Amino acid sequence: MRLYSLSVLYKGDVKVHLLKAAYDVSTFNFFQRSSVQEFMTFTSQLIAERSPLGSRASVKEQEYLCHVYVRSDGLAGVVIADNEYPQRVCFTLLDKVLDEFSRQVSKMDWLSGSPATISYSALDGYLSKYQVQTP
């Protein structure tokens, strides 16, 4: 059971844009890592864009399960995990991350922010904390 990506996005009037993201691509071949990360970023944006405000959903994409939560204020979170990772845990993680993000990052920054300009460093910690270590 693995988590591969944890993203925070903002679903504005025009389109969805990425605010912050963390990735764990260590299980992929070194030469595939950047394209896998691009795929996860693109998929996260696409799923958030197609999800209505105030909704939660799980979408199967290739061998991954993408869990999305779009709050009514437009803040969205996406977790990309393998098929075995518990759905309930993913949505609990998304709840926690989006609540914390909205407290620490000004709503004004959601509109024009980017991963380079948003100062929120907890995603990598959450991604490693919620990894399920298999023996």
Secondary structure as UniProt FT lines:
FT   STRAND          3..11
FT   STRAND          16..23
FT   TURN            26..27
FT   HELIX           30..32
FT   HELIX           33..50
FT   TURN            53..54
FT   STRAND          55..61
FT   TURN            62..63
FT   STRAND          64..70
FT   TURN            72..73
FT   STRAND          75..82
FT   TURN            83..84
FT   HELIX           87..104
FT   HELIX           107..112
FT   TURN            115..117
FT   HELIX           122..129
//
